[in-house]
Amino acid sequence: SSSSSSSSSSSSSALGSSGLGSTSDSLPGTSGGGGAGDNDFMLVLQNVSPAGVIVKKGQQVAEFDRQYMLLRLDDYQASVVQSEASLKKRKADLDITHKAHEQLINSAKGALEKARLDLKTIPVLSDIDADRARLAFQQAEAKYQQLLKEVPFVLASEQADTRNSELSVEKARQERKRAQMNADKMIAKAPIDGLVVMQSMFRGGDFGQIAQGDQLWPGQFYMQVVDPRSMVINATVNQSDVEQVRIGQKTRVHFDAYPDLTLPAHVESVAAVAKPGMFRPTYFREVAVRLRLDQMDSRVIPDLSVSAEVIEETDSQVAAAAPLGAVFQDAAGDNSSKAYVFVQAAKGWERREVEVGIHNNLIAAVKSGLKAGEVVALDRPPQFSTGSPEISQVNP
């Protein structure tokens, strides 16, 4: 009789009952491990580069606890070895089965040839022996034909079993590769040459810098590697002013730590949507804006507080700049009245007409009628208040 081998699907002993590895029962968050809600990706900083050091591209800057990852990698490595050994054994068993089936075919062929020779002795046999010889020949021929018809099915079964074992090996290798990738992800490397800047977090009720031994949650921002030769400013602008901000506009950046330091920059990006203020009324909205410094200074380091002035328009034909509150204009129905200021003279205040250029909410550029260094009044002098018409500030 002929028999074909069959394969049964069962989980590899190297991966344990859960399929996650023989050590998976000790992982937090699995049966036998830590409490519910634990995560086997324990983001505990084991090694981290100190804040403020200069690192090179590709240099390791942080390493998280990889104990369970490495254990799982060892389990998958053992699974690959076991699967490869099972594949070799399967191929050997299938080769034995194939040889055994060939042997059955050869044996059946020999029996058929013997029965064919026995048919030649029918003339000298009795009727009963002759019938027996004919019946033996028919049985031998049917068995031989049956075994020949089984050959394609035996080959297909052998190929299917071999392919199934090969897929098991490939699956084990992919799992090992994925485990290796997960273990590698627990090591952070510097993407560029730059300066290490550590972020802060709450630790025991205190807000401090992230350090070695801290446990982080997935997705937490814990470190930056910045290029000190080229820095950006993450700023916000009021929703009422963002319409006037355009990408590429020039800006002047003032540093709170260095009042005498002003650096040029330009608008690099403007957010598409506004973000709500966290400690202000809900109706207050701000839009994120990113500026890039066009000039660097050795005193500039990350995380400094700054303020920036966006330059909307420039005018080179300006004689002086005056506070906008010092520029007055008489109210007139036809808007034909000219702007004027009150300038301090030797005998007191004098009224002087000026030509106002571009201005913002605080300062106005004066093209003519005023010189740099002259003193102007922010309020109307007393001698000009009696019998004077209604006045108003120049509209922006």
Order of alpha helices (4+ residues) and beta strands (2+ residues): beta-beta-beta-alpha-alpha-beta-beta-beta-beta-beta-beta-beta-beta-beta-beta-beta-beta-beta-beta-beta-beta-beta-beta-beta
